[in-house]
Amino acid sequence: MKKSGRPARNQRVSTRKQRKQQHLLDVKVRARAATRHRTRKALALISLALLFTGTVGGIWYGGREALRKYFWQNPDYNLSEVSIHTDGKLSREQVLDATNIKEGKNIFTVSLSDARKGLLALPQVERAEIERVLPNKITIDIAERKPVAWVAENDDGDPSSDPGAYLIDRNGILLRVRNQVPEYYHLPVICGLAVENYEEGETVDLPEMRAALELIRLTGENPARYQVRSIDISKGYCMVVTDERHARITFALDNIQAQLNWLAALFANVDESRKEIQTVNLMVKRNVPVTFVPGPDADDAGDSAAAPDGSAGTDGAADAQPTAAPAAEKPATPKAPAPETSAATRKAQFLALKKKMTAKRAEMVPASGGLTHVLRAQIVRRAIPISSSSPAP
């Protein structure tokens, strides 16, 4: 049977060789198209980058020139006034040197943060605020440290004339004396500290120094109650305080307010007895030891201790004369001896005195109950037997 020239229905039209050549041509066309596409994309990105860089550069350059012309080199913004407000003794020259601010400079070239750091580096500056006031003014507000006491090695001279003495503020920061200020002369003196081991601006962080500053703060709030003249902290475990009456009071380092309350009660009792305290040791919680300044009579000198009952001090039974006692018979002549007092009369006088002192102690006990007892100092000079017919010589 003769085959027709028409291929079968499912027979391939191209041969394998033709198909291979066609595939190679398709791959080459796609590769060239992809290369052209990548090239155009890269050129677009480069153009955008150049455009952005040029725009940013133009803005930066133009802005800098505008700032230079209208601000940095504008004579209207040249600093012509520096206003300084301080509550202490810093001079204008000290402030300007610390801040490195000079009049005539452009106000925008002044670094406010650096100027503030320079001010805070001064030991006497506690707080500082600096502000620009356009077009040509800078304001400086300074809060200086307030000295509360002198600090010296010894309390044997005038600390204001001692080159080694310091002033100290409430936070324990040492300040060097540069200008003689009369208002500092009356400040109390804290002595017993090795000042050569410290420098200006350092903080004295010692328990005894903190206690001394706390005592100065509490007494400064009510100066009419108690005034401190000097505080000796050389012992380390206590403070020996000398007040305006030259009495030496020993304080513990804790419970300063409670000790001041005890001392106030003691002074109130002693003032009524018209005695003058010489020493007090408030470190003792009960039966506080007290000594008095010797009186005109040499027998009145001596140490005494506070009694547990808490009454004011007295000189003993021999010297106590009750106000309610009957008056002695008036002698015929000024030089005549007084008549003898009988034993019954002396006994009655003693009982009346005892009753009066008991009532007086009850009146002097504080109503608040803050103290368990009120301090009492008693000096016993000599005793007189009630049954004797005449006083002892």
Secondary structure, 3 states (H helix, E strand, C coil): CCCCCCCCCCCCCCCHHHHHHHHHHHHHHHHHHHHHHHHHHHHHHHHHHHHHHHHHHHHHHHHHHHHHHHHHCCHHHECCEEEEEECCCCCHHHHHHHHCCCCCCEHHHCCHHHHHHHHHCCCCEEEEEEEEECCCEEEEEEEECCEEEEEECCCCCCHHHCCCCEEEECCCEEEECCCCCHHHCCCCEEECCCHHHCCCCCECCCHHHHHHHHHHHHHHHCCCCCCEEEEECCCCCCEEEEECCCCEEEECCCCHHHHHHHHHHHHHHHHHHCCCEEEEECCCCCCCEEEECCCCCHHHCCEEEECCCCCCCECCCCCCCCCCCCCCCCCCCCCCCCCCCCHHHHHHHHHHHHHHHHHHHHHHCCCCCCCCCCCCEECCCCCCCCCCCCCCC
